[in-house]
C-alpha cells in the first residue's frame, strides 16, 4: 500500500510543473502591434540629401576631384593599406590608396 502513495506525489508534482510552464509561457507570448505611418509623396522629392550624386566605387581621386570639386577636408593615410577620406558637405568618400572604396551620404534632419 505504501508504494501507491509514493507514486501519487510524483504524479501531482509532474502535473503541477506542466501547468506552471503553460501558465508562465502564456504571459511571455504577448506583444504590441505597432503601426508605422506611411511617408507622403513630398518627402521623396529630388531635393532630399539621399538623392545627391556621389562618387562610385573604383573612381580615382583625380576623377572624384574633377567631378565633385575640392573637398571641404582631407584626412589620411591611416593603416595598411593606406585609407584616406575626403569630406564634402553632403557625403564622405573613403579611398584605399588612390581609389574609392565607399561613399557615405550625410544625414541632415529637417
Buried (B, 14 or more C-beta within 10 A) or exposed (E): EEEEEEEEEEEEEEEEEEEEEEEEEEEEEEEEEEEEEEEEEEEEEEEEBEEBEBBEEEBBBEBBBEEBEEBEEBEEEEEEEEBBBBBBEBBBBBBBEEEBBBBEBEEEEE
